[in-house]
């Protein structure tokens, strides 16, 4: 992904006015300057970006959203849908490591994704590990019928579907309901493969979508910090290939009501 400065601005270590920062906490971006990024998140009127080539000594990278474009398109920070779904990681790469063994953590995307939505919907469940333990009473974490039974037991109504499209995703988000999506997260866009569950928590004004991805960020190939998956934006064009590979009504996912 390419970020283009459409006005002279600053790359900043914090999402505040440049006058509030030390010289060491900001770097000028000239108009038309390009930066290669692996993803971004909306943070108020700023974008928090993941640089392909990080700067030494900086913990984060921010830029004023109105001063830049991503892949030739402006990024809206107002008017978008962004549900307050708390992020959960499926792997022990955070400050709160899982009690589950690594081999199990790598298969936890379905449990972790549905746990996020269950908690958002008011279920009395303490962690994704606890949600997983409930799933094992009925079957494997990859068994969608087992997950359905756990959600039912927690008082969360849902339906597993294999014929979804963008209209379903939009209608749900507009109603204030997240959606758990199944995507092909490996391989190229021309030949996607794999299988992974993520949570749609919002939509940008440009019709791209905001996710909580429990394994990290698809945009950096899941090679960097797992928290990059919190509020990450995946372009609609990417979802077209990775979520709807067989056409507009071929999406796998779970709707909530």
Order of alpha helices (4+ residues) and beta strands (2+ residues): beta-beta-beta-beta-beta-beta-beta-beta-beta-alpha-alpha-alpha-alpha-beta-alpha-beta-beta-beta-beta-beta-beta-alpha-beta
